[in-house]
Amino acid sequence: MTAEPDDSIAVVATVRDVRDLVRSRARSAVEVCRDALSRIAAVDPHLHAFNTVVADRALARAESIDRDPDRWRDAPLAGVPVALKDNLCTRDVRTTASSRMLESFVPPYDATVVSRLEAAGAVIVGKTNCDEFAMGSSNENSAFGPVHNPWALDRTPGGTSGGSATAVAARLTPVALGSDTGGSIRQPAAMCGVVGLKPTYGRVSRYGLIAHASSLDQIGPLGRTVHDVALTLGVLAGPDPADATSALEPVPDYTAALTGDVRGARIGVPRALVEQGVDAEVSRAVNLALDALKWRGATLVDVDLPHARYAIPVYYLVSTAEASSNLARYDGVRYGFRAGAGRGTANGTHGTAEAVPYEGAPYGAAPCDLKSMYAKTRARGFGPEVKRRIMLGTYVLSAGYYDAYYLKAQQVRTLILRDYEHAFTGTDPVDVIAMPTSPTAAFRIGERAADPLQMYLADVFTVSASLAGLPAISVPCGFTADRLPVGLQLTGRRFDEATLLRVADAYERDTGWSKQLPPILSR
C-alpha cells in the first residue's frame, strides 16, 4: 500500500460514483478498496479517526465482489468502502466502544446494520474512534486518544461519532455509520462539514449496537452528500425481528424523494430558542441557508418550542439513568476487562471468563472477593466521563430521588414531544423545523475538558429531537472566518425522513459546501 491513491476516486467520488464504477466494471472493487486503504494509511496518522483497520478482510471481501460481478450488478453499495463506529458489533473484528473495558472484545456476531451493509455489497474497511461508550461531545473521551478535526488539527471533530465524521470529511471513506443518542451523528457532521442523519427511533435496528441509552440510541449514516445518506439509509432501514423496538413502517425509496423541489414546503424556525447563545458566524450561515430555501420556494414560519429549553437537563437525567443500567453488565465476570493481580486481564474474546487473582491477593490465590473485583474492574476499566454519568444515573434512579428526577424528566420529555407534534400538526403546521446543529463551530481540543457543563451545552439544539424520537439531519451550510464548517439541522415528523432528505438535498444543490476539501488533504 505504498502507491499513491487515485485522487479522482478517493477524493472526488461519492457513494453513487463508486457503486456505478464497480457495477460497470470501470473500476474493480479491489482497486477502490486499495485506494481507500492507501488514503487511511497516509492520512489517518494525523487524525486518529480509526481504532482498527481491517485491510486483509476488506481486500478479501472486495475480491469476492470482483469474482462474481453478476451477483452484485444491482447491489446499492457494490464495492463501496464503509467505516463503522467502534460500538457496532462486527463478527471477528475487535469492537471496543473506545473503552479499556472492551479493549480486547471480539464479537461472535454482526450487528444487523453490518449484515445489511454487506448484503448490499459494501466493503467494511475499519472501526472508527469515538467517545467512550458514546458518551461525550468532542471525541476526547476515547480511551485511545482524541480524534483531530481535518479542517483544523487542533480542534475537536465533535462527538461521539467523531471518527466516522472525520473519515468521511477527510475522504478516507465515502460513507460511515455512527450512532446518535443526543446528537452524536449530527454534531460531528456539522463540525466536520459532512451530512449526518439520525433516523426516527425504531427506523433502524439497534441489534448489535453497544448500548448507551436504550430509549434514545439510533444508528445512522454520515456521507459527503444528501444522496449518499439517502441511499445508505435505504439499505439500513426496516424492521428486524432481533430488535423489538424496530418499527414495522414501510421503507420508501429515499433517493426518489430527492427532486430538488421544495415549493410550498413550510419550514418552522424556533427563533426564541436560537436567539441567545449562538455564535454570530453560525447564526449568519444558518440564516443565509434559510434564505436560500426561501428563494427555492419554501415558506419560513415562526414556531414555538417552549419546553425545548429544558432539553439539556432532561436528556442528562434520562440518558445517564439508562446508561447506569446498561453499563452494569461490565463487571469483569463474563467478558471484557478484569482487574487482576497488578494488571488488567481480558476475559476472552467471545464472552469466556478466566479465573484471575485479584489485585492485592497473594500470587496464585483463587478469586474470592467479588465486590472488590467489581470495584477495581470498573474503576480501572471506565474513563472519567463514563464514571461521571454512571454515578449521576445511579443517583437519579435511587430510592427517594426517582420521582423527583427521573420521573419528572420523563414527564417533561413528553412535553417536548408535544411541542413538536403541535408544530407539525397544529393550526399552522410545518413540514420541518430548522435551527443550527451546534451553537458554535468546532472548539479546540482540551478547551472544555475541565467544564462538563459547557461540554454538555454543545448538544443544546440536538437533544430535543432525540428525546422526541424524531428524525433529524445536519447538512453543511457554510464556514466561519477561520474556515470551520457550520451545520444546518432539520427535524421532521416521525418516519418522514423522505421530506427531511428532500429539503436538505434542495439546499445542497444551491451550494458548493459538500465539495469543499479540508486542509488535511493538501498534506
GUMAR-238378 format. One record per residue (C-alpha): x, y, z; residue number from 1. Coordinates in Angstrom, 2 decimals, always signed. Layout:
% residues N
<<X Y Z> NUM>,
...
% end
This chain:
% residues 523
<<+0.00 +0.00 +0.00> 1>,
<<+2.77 +2.42 -0.87> 2>,
<<+1.27 +3.64 -4.14> 3>,
<<-0.43 +6.99 -4.14> 4>,
<<-4.22 +6.66 -4.32> 5>,
<<-6.10 +7.86 -7.41> 6>,
<<-7.50 +11.19 -6.25> 7>,
<<-10.30 +11.03 -8.79> 8>,
<<-11.70 +8.13 -6.78> 9>,
<<-10.52 +8.74 -3.23> 10>,
<<-11.19 +12.46 -3.06> 11>,
<<-13.96 +13.20 -5.56> 12>,
<<-16.11 +10.08 -5.72> 13>,
<<-19.39 +9.75 -3.84> 14>,
<<-21.11 +6.53 -2.85> 15>,
<<-23.07 +6.60 -6.10> 16>,
<<-19.91 +7.23 -8.15> 17>,
<<-18.07 +4.30 -6.58> 18>,
<<-21.05 +1.96 -6.90> 19>,
<<-21.57 +2.82 -10.56> 20>,
<<-17.89 +2.37 -11.39> 21>,
<<-17.82 -1.06 -9.76> 22>,
<<-21.14 -2.12 -11.27> 23>,
<<-19.96 -1.13 -14.77> 24>,
<<-16.57 -2.74 -14.11> 25>,
<<-14.83 +0.54 -14.99> 26>,
<<-13.01 +0.05 -11.69> 27>,
<<-12.68 -3.13 -9.68> 28>,
<<-13.79 -3.33 -6.08> 29>,
<<-10.20 -4.24 -5.20> 30>,
<<-8.86 -1.07 -6.81> 31>,
<<-11.37 +1.07 -4.93> 32>,
<<-10.58 -0.73 -1.68> 33>,
<<-6.84 -0.24 -2.14> 34>,
<<-7.40 +3.46 -2.79> 35>,
<<-9.30 +3.77 +0.50> 36>,
<<-6.74 +1.77 +2.47> 37>,
<<-3.91 +3.85 +0.97> 38>,
<<-5.60 +7.07 +1.99> 39>,
<<-6.18 +5.74 +5.52> 40>,
<<-2.53 +4.71 +5.81> 41>,
<<-1.34 +8.11 +4.58> 42>,
<<-3.75 +10.47 +6.32> 43>,
<<-5.12 +8.81 +9.44> 44>,
<<-1.89 +9.06 +11.48> 45>,
<<-2.64 +12.82 +11.58> 46>,
<<-6.31 +12.31 +12.52> 47>,
<<-6.67 +9.12 +14.58> 48>,
<<-10.12 +8.50 +13.10> 49>,
<<-9.71 +4.71 +13.17> 50>,
<<-9.24 +2.38 +16.11> 51>,
<<-8.93 -0.67 +13.86> 52>,
<<-8.30 -1.07 +10.13> 53>,
<<-9.14 -4.48 +8.65> 54>,
<<-7.15 -4.33 +5.42> 55>,
<<-6.92 -8.08 +4.76> 56>,
<<-10.60 -8.63 +5.49> 57>,
<<-11.59 -5.69 +3.28> 58>,
<<-9.45 -6.82 +0.34> 59>,
<<-10.77 -10.37 +0.61> 60>,
<<-14.31 -9.00 +0.56> 61>,
<<-13.54 -6.79 -2.46> 62>,
<<-12.00 -9.75 -4.29> 63>,
<<-15.15 -11.77 -3.70> 64>,
<<-17.25 -8.98 -5.27> 65>,
<<-14.98 -8.86 -8.33> 66>,
<<-15.16 -12.64 -8.75> 67>,
<<-18.96 -12.63 -9.04> 68>,
<<-19.97 -9.35 -10.70> 69>,
<<-23.38 -10.63 -11.80> 70>,
<<-24.37 -11.18 -8.18> 71>,
<<-23.63 -7.55 -7.30> 72>,
<<-24.87 -5.89 -10.51> 73>,
<<-27.89 -4.37 -8.78> 74>,
<<-26.39 -4.01 -5.29> 75>,
<<-26.93 -0.45 -3.99> 76>,
<<-23.49 -0.29 -2.32> 77>,
<<-21.46 -2.57 -4.60> 78>,
<<-17.77 -2.15 -3.74> 79>,
<<-18.31 +0.95 -1.59> 80>,
<<-15.78 +1.27 +1.30> 81>,
<<-17.58 +1.88 +4.59> 82>,
<<-16.28 +2.72 +8.08> 83>,
<<-18.17 +1.63 +11.19> 84>,
<<-18.28 +3.40 +14.52> 85>,
<<-16.49 +1.19 +17.04> 86>,
<<-19.65 +0.47 +19.04> 87>,
<<-21.20 -1.65 +16.28> 88>,
<<-20.53 -5.34 +16.80> 89>,
<<-18.68 -6.86 +13.88> 90>,
<<-18.03 -10.58 +13.79> 91>,
<<-14.38 -11.50 +14.37> 92>,
<<-13.35 -7.81 +14.38> 93>,
<<-12.28 -6.06 +17.58> 94>,
<<-15.13 -3.85 +18.82> 95>,
<<-14.12 -1.65 +21.75> 96>,
<<-16.58 +1.26 +22.11> 97>,
<<-13.26 +3.14 +22.59> 98>,
<<-13.07 +1.81 +26.16> 99>,
<<-10.42 -0.12 +28.06> 100>,
<<-13.32 -2.20 +29.32> 101>,
<<-13.73 -3.75 +25.84> 102>,
<<-10.22 -3.25 +24.51> 103>,
<<-9.85 -6.92 +23.54> 104>,
<<-13.50 -7.79 +22.85> 105>,
<<-14.15 -9.57 +19.54> 106>,
<<-17.85 -10.23 +18.95> 107>,
<<-19.02 -13.57 +17.55> 108>,
<<-21.83 -11.91 +15.56> 109>,
<<-22.65 -8.93 +13.35> 110>,
<<-24.94 -6.04 +14.19> 111>,
<<-27.97 -6.04 +11.90> 112>,
<<-26.73 -2.89 +10.15> 113>,
<<-23.41 -4.61 +9.40> 114>,
<<-25.21 -7.58 +7.86> 115>,
<<-27.37 -5.26 +5.77> 116>,
<<-24.40 -3.26 +4.53> 117>,
<<-22.59 -6.37 +3.39> 118>,
<<-25.74 -7.78 +1.78> 119>,
<<-25.85 -4.54 -0.22> 120>,
<<-22.26 -5.03 -1.43> 121>,
<<-20.39 -2.73 +0.96> 122>,
<<-16.74 -3.31 +1.88> 123>,
<<-16.03 -2.60 +5.55> 124>,
<<-12.54 -1.17 +5.98> 125>,
<<-12.37 -0.47 +9.71> 126>,
<<-13.82 +0.70 +13.02> 127>,
<<-13.78 +4.38 +13.90> 128>,
<<-12.75 +6.10 +17.10> 129>,
<<-15.49 +7.58 +19.29> 130>,
<<-16.14 +8.88 +22.78> 131>,
<<-16.07 +6.00 +25.25> 132>,
<<-19.37 +4.11 +25.16> 133>,
<<-20.68 +7.01 +23.03> 134>,
<<-20.59 +9.45 +25.96> 135>,
<<-19.27 +12.89 +25.09> 136>,
<<-19.46 +15.78 +22.67> 137>,
<<-15.89 +16.08 +21.42> 138>,
<<-14.35 +12.61 +20.92> 139>,
<<-11.84 +13.47 +23.65> 140>,
<<-13.21 +10.75 +25.95> 141>,
<<-11.85 +7.86 +23.91> 142>,
<<-9.53 +5.58 +25.88> 143>,
<<-7.31 +5.53 +22.79> 144>,
<<-6.86 +9.27 +22.38> 145>,
<<-8.79 +12.06 +20.67> 146>,
<<-9.72 +12.41 +17.02> 147>,
<<-8.49 +15.54 +15.25> 148>,
<<-10.72 +17.61 +13.02> 149>,
<<-9.47 +17.51 +9.39> 150>,
<<-10.33 +21.20 +8.99> 151>,
<<-8.06 +22.19 +11.89> 152>,
<<-6.00 +19.58 +13.69> 153>,
<<-6.10 +21.47 +16.98> 154>,
<<-9.92 +21.27 +17.01> 155>,
<<-12.27 +18.51 +18.03> 156>,
<<-14.40 +16.81 +15.35> 157>,
<<-17.42 +16.77 +17.67> 158>,
<<-18.73 +13.64 +19.28> 159>,
<<-19.46 +10.96 +19.83> 160>,
<<-19.19 +9.77 +16.21> 161>,
<<-16.16 +11.98 +15.60> 162>,
<<-14.11 +9.26 +13.97> 163>,
<<-16.84 +8.47 +11.45> 164>,
<<-17.40 +12.14 +10.59> 165>,
<<-13.65 +12.68 +10.23> 166>,
<<-13.25 +9.62 +8.00> 167>,
<<-15.87 +10.98 +5.60> 168>,
<<-14.65 +14.60 +5.72> 169>,
<<-11.05 +13.56 +5.06> 170>,
<<-12.19 +11.38 +2.13> 171>,
<<-10.96 +8.18 +3.77> 172>,
<<-14.31 +6.54 +3.00> 173>,
<<-17.31 +7.98 +1.14> 174>,
<<-19.73 +6.93 +3.90> 175>,
<<-19.59 +5.82 +7.52> 176>,
<<-22.02 +4.72 +10.20> 177>,
<<-22.41 +6.44 +13.55> 178>,
<<-24.80 +6.25 +16.46> 179>,
<<-26.80 +9.15 +17.82> 180>,
<<-28.13 +9.34 +21.38> 181>,
<<-28.34 +13.11 +21.83> 182>,
<<-26.65 +14.48 +18.72> 183>,
<<-23.70 +12.15 +18.19> 184>,
<<-24.18 +11.90 +14.42> 185>,
<<-25.41 +15.42 +13.72> 186>,
<<-22.98 +17.45 +15.84> 187>,
<<-19.78 +15.90 +14.42> 188>,
<<-21.30 +16.05 +10.92> 189>,
<<-21.72 +19.81 +11.40> 190>,
<<-18.24 +20.32 +12.83> 191>,
<<-16.60 +18.28 +10.06> 192>,
<<-18.63 +19.66 +7.15> 193>,
<<-20.46 +16.47 +6.13> 194>,
<<-24.07 +15.25 +6.08> 195>,
<<-25.30 +13.23 +9.05> 196>,
<<-28.75 +11.74 +9.64> 197>,
<<-30.34 +10.46 +12.83> 198>,
<<-33.34 +8.41 +11.72> 199>,
<<-36.62 +8.15 +13.60> 200>,
<<-36.29 +5.98 +16.71> 201>,
<<-37.10 +2.47 +15.53> 202>,
<<-36.41 +3.11 +11.83> 203>,
<<-33.06 +1.27 +12.00> 204>,
<<-32.40 -1.84 +14.07> 205>,
<<-30.23 -1.38 +17.16> 206>,
<<-29.33 -5.07 +17.38> 207>,
<<-25.57 -5.29 +17.84> 208>,
<<-25.15 -1.67 +18.93> 209>,
<<-23.32 -1.45 +22.25> 210>,
<<-25.97 +0.27 +24.33> 211>,
<<-25.67 +3.71 +25.88> 212>,
<<-29.27 +4.83 +26.50> 213>,
<<-31.73 +2.36 +25.03> 214>,
<<-34.71 +4.70 +24.58> 215>,
<<-32.56 +7.21 +22.69> 216>,
<<-29.89 +5.34 +20.72> 217>,
<<-30.20 +5.24 +16.93> 218>,
<<-27.80 +4.22 +14.18> 219>,
<<-27.47 +6.36 +11.09> 220>,
<<-25.22 +7.28 +8.14> 221>,
<<-22.73 +10.09 +7.57> 222>,
<<-21.85 +10.92 +3.98> 223>,
<<-20.47 +13.57 +1.67> 224>,
<<-23.83 +14.30 +0.06> 225>,
<<-27.51 +14.02 +0.92> 226>,
<<-27.89 +11.44 -1.85> 227>,
<<-25.19 +9.26 -0.24> 228>,
<<-27.01 +9.40 +3.08> 229>,
<<-30.40 +8.68 +1.47> 230>,
<<-29.00 +5.71 -0.42> 231>,
<<-27.37 +4.27 +2.69> 232>,
<<-30.45 +4.80 +4.84> 233>,
<<-32.45 +2.75 +2.34> 234>,
<<-30.08 -0.15 +2.99> 235>,
<<-30.17 +0.17 +6.78> 236>,
<<-33.86 +0.87 +7.41> 237>,
<<-36.63 -1.62 +8.09> 238>,
<<-37.95 -3.96 +10.79> 239>,
<<-35.75 -6.54 +12.43> 240>,
<<-37.05 -9.47 +14.50> 241>,
<<-33.87 -9.26 +16.59> 242>,
<<-34.84 -5.75 +17.82> 243>,
<<-38.26 -5.43 +19.44> 244>,
<<-38.05 -1.63 +19.19> 245>,
<<-37.62 -1.63 +15.41> 246>,
<<-40.68 -0.31 +13.61> 247>,
<<-42.84 -2.07 +11.03> 248>,
<<-43.21 +1.11 +8.99> 249>,
<<-42.63 +0.58 +5.24> 250>,
<<-39.34 +1.89 +3.89> 251>,
<<-39.73 +4.22 +0.89> 252>,
<<-37.20 +4.85 -1.86> 253>,
<<-35.42 +7.76 -0.22> 254>,
<<-33.40 +8.66 -3.31> 255>,
<<-36.64 +9.07 -5.29> 256>,
<<-37.63 +11.85 -2.87> 257>,
<<-34.65 +13.97 -3.93> 258>,
<<-36.48 +16.02 -6.53> 259>,
<<-34.94 +19.41 -5.73> 260>,
<<-38.44 +20.84 -5.44> 261>,
<<-39.34 +22.48 -2.13> 262>,
<<-42.01 +24.81 -3.48> 263>,
<<-44.73 +25.03 -0.88> 264>,
<<-42.65 +23.38 +1.84> 265>,
<<-43.17 +25.03 +5.21> 266>,
<<-40.05 +25.36 +7.34> 267>,
<<-40.50 +26.18 +11.01> 268>,
<<-37.92 +28.38 +12.71> 269>,
<<-37.92 +28.49 +16.55> 270>,
<<-36.42 +31.97 +16.75> 271>,
<<-36.92 +32.34 +20.51> 272>,
<<-34.87 +29.20 +21.08> 273>,
<<-31.91 +30.25 +18.93> 274>,
<<-31.74 +33.97 +19.60> 275>,
<<-29.27 +33.58 +22.50> 276>,
<<-26.10 +31.57 +22.97> 277>,
<<-25.40 +31.05 +19.27> 278>,
<<-22.13 +32.25 +17.75> 279>,
<<-22.71 +35.16 +15.37> 280>,
<<-20.99 +33.42 +12.46> 281>,
<<-23.12 +30.32 +12.96> 282>,
<<-26.30 +32.41 +13.03> 283>,
<<-25.28 +34.21 +9.85> 284>,
<<-24.62 +30.95 +7.97> 285>,
<<-27.89 +29.38 +9.11> 286>,
<<-29.91 +32.48 +8.18> 287>,
<<-28.35 +32.52 +4.71> 288>,
<<-29.27 +28.85 +4.33> 289>,
<<-32.87 +29.62 +5.24> 290>,
<<-32.88 +32.44 +2.71> 291>,
<<-31.67 +30.00 +0.05> 292>,
<<-34.54 +27.63 +0.82> 293>,
<<-36.98 +30.54 +0.73> 294>,
<<-35.61 +31.52 -2.69> 295>,
<<-36.34 +27.96 -3.88> 296>,
<<-39.99 +28.35 -2.90> 297>,
<<-40.15 +27.25 +0.72> 298>,
<<-42.06 +29.29 +3.29> 299>,
<<-40.48 +30.22 +6.61> 300>,
<<-42.82 +30.03 +9.60> 301>,
<<-42.09 +31.06 +13.19> 302>,
<<-42.74 +28.19 +15.60> 303>,
<<-42.59 +27.93 +19.36> 304>,
<<-40.93 +25.05 +21.21> 305>,
<<-41.45 +26.31 +24.76> 306>,
<<-40.11 +23.23 +26.55> 307>,
<<-37.00 +22.78 +24.40> 308>,
<<-35.03 +24.94 +26.82> 309>,
<<-35.34 +22.11 +29.34> 310>,
<<-33.97 +19.53 +26.92> 311>,
<<-30.39 +19.51 +28.24> 312>,
<<-31.26 +18.69 +31.90> 313>,
<<-33.95 +16.23 +30.79> 314>,
<<-31.52 +14.49 +28.46> 315>,
<<-28.76 +14.24 +31.04> 316>,
<<-31.17 +12.72 +33.57> 317>,
<<-32.78 +10.20 +31.23> 318>,
<<-29.63 +9.19 +29.35> 319>,
<<-27.45 +8.80 +32.45> 320>,
<<-30.13 +6.74 +34.20> 321>,
<<-30.30 +4.38 +31.25> 322>,
<<-26.51 +4.33 +30.90> 323>,
<<-26.01 +3.35 +34.54> 324>,
<<-28.34 +0.42 +33.98> 325>,
<<-26.82 -0.66 +30.65> 326>,
<<-23.24 -0.45 +31.88> 327>,
<<-23.91 -2.56 +34.96> 328>,
<<-23.11 -5.61 +32.81> 329>,
<<-19.42 -4.65 +32.67> 330>,
<<-18.27 -6.22 +35.91> 331>,
<<-15.27 -8.35 +34.91> 332>,
<<-17.14 -11.63 +35.21> 333>,
<<-18.44 -12.56 +31.77> 334>,
<<-16.32 -10.73 +29.21> 335>,
<<-14.12 -7.71 +28.76> 336>,
<<-11.64 -6.19 +31.15> 337>,
<<-10.99 -7.60 +34.63> 338>,
<<-8.69 -6.02 +37.20> 339>,
<<-6.22 -8.78 +38.05> 340>,
<<-3.05 -9.15 +40.07> 341>,
<<-1.46 -5.82 +39.31> 342>,
<<-2.69 -5.79 +35.74> 343>,
<<-5.83 -5.75 +33.63> 344>,
<<-6.98 -9.01 +32.09> 345>,
<<-9.10 -9.55 +29.02> 346>,
<<-11.63 -12.24 +29.83> 347>,
<<-11.72 -13.85 +26.43> 348>,
<<-12.99 -12.51 +23.14> 349>,
<<-16.24 -14.41 +22.88> 350>,
<<-17.55 -13.97 +26.38> 351>,
<<-15.45 -16.55 +28.20> 352>,
<<-14.03 -15.67 +31.60> 353>,
<<-10.86 -16.88 +33.23> 354>,
<<-10.06 -17.06 +36.91> 355>,
<<-7.53 -14.36 +37.69> 356>,
<<-6.10 -13.45 +41.10> 357>,
<<-7.43 -10.10 +42.27> 358>,
<<-5.14 -7.19 +42.72> 359>,
<<-3.67 -7.33 +46.19> 360>,
<<-4.24 -11.07 +46.66> 361>,
<<-1.30 -13.45 +47.16> 362>,
<<+0.08 -14.73 +43.86> 363>,
<<-1.90 -17.74 +42.70> 364>,
<<-4.77 -17.09 +45.10> 365>,
<<-8.23 -18.04 +43.84> 366>,
<<-10.78 -15.29 +43.26> 367>,
<<-12.74 -14.75 +46.43> 368>,
<<-13.71 -11.11 +46.98> 369>,
<<-16.34 -10.47 +44.33> 370>,
<<-17.21 -6.95 +45.48> 371>,
<<-13.57 -5.90 +45.39> 372>,
<<-13.16 -7.32 +41.91> 373>,
<<-16.23 -5.43 +40.68> 374>,
<<-14.99 -2.15 +42.16> 375>,
<<-11.44 -2.43 +40.83> 376>,
<<-12.54 -3.57 +37.40> 377>,
<<-14.97 -0.71 +36.94> 378>,
<<-12.58 +1.85 +38.46> 379>,
<<-9.83 +0.93 +36.03> 380>,
<<-11.91 -0.10 +33.01> 381>,
<<-14.08 +3.02 +32.72> 382>,
<<-12.87 +6.52 +31.95> 383>,
<<-13.78 +9.68 +33.92> 384>,
<<-16.78 +10.76 +31.79> 385>,
<<-18.35 +7.30 +31.86> 386>,
<<-17.90 +7.14 +35.63> 387>,
<<-19.47 +10.59 +35.99> 388>,
<<-22.54 +9.52 +34.04> 389>,
<<-22.88 +6.20 +35.84> 390>,
<<-22.80 +7.98 +39.20> 391>,
<<-25.32 +10.61 +38.11> 392>,
<<-27.63 +7.98 +36.63> 393>,
<<-27.45 +5.74 +39.66> 394>,
<<-28.26 +8.72 +41.88> 395>,
<<-31.35 +9.78 +39.94> 396>,
<<-32.68 +6.21 +39.98> 397>,
<<-32.08 +5.71 +43.69> 398>,
<<-34.80 +5.45 +46.32> 399>,
<<-36.10 +8.85 +47.33> 400>,
<<-34.85 +10.58 +44.17> 401>,
<<-36.52 +8.60 +41.35> 402>,
<<-39.75 +10.62 +41.38> 403>,
<<-38.02 +13.96 +41.80> 404>,
<<-35.54 +13.48 +38.97> 405>,
<<-36.04 +10.56 +36.58> 406>,
<<-39.85 +10.51 +36.62> 407>,
<<-40.04 +14.30 +36.35> 408>,
<<-37.59 +14.26 +33.44> 409>,
<<-39.75 +11.72 +31.60> 410>,
<<-42.78 +13.94 +32.12> 411>,
<<-41.00 +16.96 +30.64> 412>,
<<-39.78 +14.72 +27.81> 413>,
<<-43.43 +14.17 +26.91> 414>,
<<-43.99 +17.94 +26.85> 415>,
<<-41.05 +18.37 +24.48> 416>,
<<-42.58 +15.78 +22.15> 417>,
<<-45.95 +17.54 +22.30> 418>,
<<-44.34 +20.83 +21.29> 419>,
<<-43.03 +19.19 +18.13> 420>,
<<-46.34 +17.46 +17.45> 421>,
<<-48.12 +20.79 +17.72> 422>,
<<-45.66 +22.38 +15.30> 423>,
<<-46.16 +19.56 +12.78> 424>,
<<-49.93 +19.06 +13.12> 425>,
<<-51.36 +22.21 +14.75> 426>,
<<-53.34 +25.07 +13.26> 427>,
<<-50.31 +26.37 +11.30> 428>,
<<-48.37 +23.16 +10.57> 429>,
<<-44.84 +22.96 +9.20> 430>,
<<-43.04 +20.18 +7.33> 431>,
<<-39.63 +20.51 +9.01> 432>,
<<-38.07 +22.60 +11.77> 433>,
<<-34.74 +24.32 +11.13> 434>,
<<-32.08 +25.53 +13.55> 435>,
<<-28.30 +25.41 +13.95> 436>,
<<-26.90 +21.95 +14.57> 437>,
<<-24.42 +23.32 +17.09> 438>,
<<-24.24 +26.78 +18.71> 439>,
<<-20.57 +27.04 +17.77> 440>,
<<-18.15 +25.70 +15.23> 441>,
<<-15.55 +23.14 +16.32> 442>,
<<-13.80 +24.12 +19.55> 443>,
<<-10.18 +23.42 +20.47> 444>,
<<-9.12 +20.10 +21.91> 445>,
<<-8.93 +20.50 +25.69> 446>,
<<-10.85 +23.78 +25.68> 447>,
<<-13.87 +22.37 +27.54> 448>,
<<-12.35 +19.30 +29.14> 449>,
<<-12.48 +20.76 +32.66> 450>,
<<-16.01 +22.15 +32.30> 451>,
<<-18.55 +19.36 +31.75> 452>,
<<-21.48 +21.78 +31.67> 453>,
<<-20.03 +23.76 +28.76> 454>,
<<-19.33 +20.48 +27.00> 455>,
<<-22.92 +19.31 +27.51> 456>,
<<-24.27 +22.60 +26.12> 457>,
<<-22.74 +21.72 +22.75> 458>,
<<-25.78 +19.44 +22.37> 459>,
<<-28.37 +22.12 +23.16> 460>,
<<-30.00 +22.01 +19.70> 461>,
<<-29.73 +18.28 +19.05> 462>,
<<-31.03 +16.57 +22.20> 463>,
<<-34.70 +17.57 +21.83> 464>,
<<-35.15 +15.60 +18.58> 465>,
<<-33.59 +12.59 +20.30> 466>,
<<-35.88 +12.89 +23.31> 467>,
<<-38.87 +13.09 +20.96> 468>,
<<-37.66 +10.18 +18.80> 469>,
<<-37.82 +12.33 +15.65> 470>,
<<-35.60 +12.16 +12.56> 471>,
<<-33.09 +14.97 +12.13> 472>,
<<-30.35 +15.75 +9.64> 473>,
<<-27.35 +18.07 +9.63> 474>,
<<-26.25 +19.47 +6.28> 475>,
<<-23.24 +21.77 +5.71> 476>,
<<-24.28 +25.41 +5.34> 477>,
<<-21.08 +27.44 +5.34> 478>,
<<-17.88 +28.30 +7.17> 479>,
<<-16.66 +30.68 +9.81> 480>,
<<-13.92 +33.19 +9.09> 481>,
<<-11.43 +30.57 +10.33> 482>,
<<-12.69 +28.06 +7.72> 483>,
<<-14.50 +25.90 +10.25> 484>,
<<-17.70 +24.22 +8.97> 485>,
<<-21.19 +25.16 +10.13> 486>,
<<-24.22 +22.85 +10.01> 487>,
<<-27.94 +23.44 +9.43> 488>,
<<-30.18 +20.99 +11.33> 489>,
<<-33.59 +19.99 +10.00> 490>,
<<-36.00 +17.97 +12.16> 491>,
<<-39.05 +16.20 +10.72> 492>,
<<-42.11 +14.15 +11.55> 493>,
<<-41.75 +10.57 +12.74> 494>,
<<-40.82 +8.26 +9.87> 495>,
<<-40.79 +11.13 +7.39> 496>,
<<-37.09 +11.03 +6.60> 497>,
<<-38.03 +11.46 +2.94> 498>,
<<-39.15 +15.07 +3.48> 499>,
<<-36.03 +15.87 +5.51> 500>,
<<-33.83 +14.49 +2.77> 501>,
<<-35.76 +16.33 +0.05> 502>,
<<-35.34 +19.70 +1.76> 503>,
<<-31.69 +19.07 +2.63> 504>,
<<-30.93 +17.97 -0.94> 505>,
<<-32.66 +21.02 -2.41> 506>,
<<-30.50 +23.27 -0.27> 507>,
<<-27.34 +21.31 -1.11> 508>,
<<-27.97 +21.76 -4.84> 509>,
<<-27.64 +25.54 -4.47> 510>,
<<-24.34 +25.42 -2.61> 511>,
<<-20.87 +24.02 -3.02> 512>,
<<-20.24 +23.25 +0.63> 513>,
<<-20.16 +19.47 +0.14> 514>,
<<-17.41 +19.83 -2.47> 515>,
<<-15.06 +21.78 -0.20> 516>,
<<-11.89 +19.87 +0.78> 517>,
<<-10.31 +20.17 +4.24> 518>,
<<-6.66 +21.27 +4.57> 519>,
<<-5.57 +17.78 +5.67> 520>,
<<-5.89 +16.70 +2.02> 521>,
<<-3.09 +19.05 +0.99> 522>,
<<-0.58 +17.18 +3.15> 523>,
% end
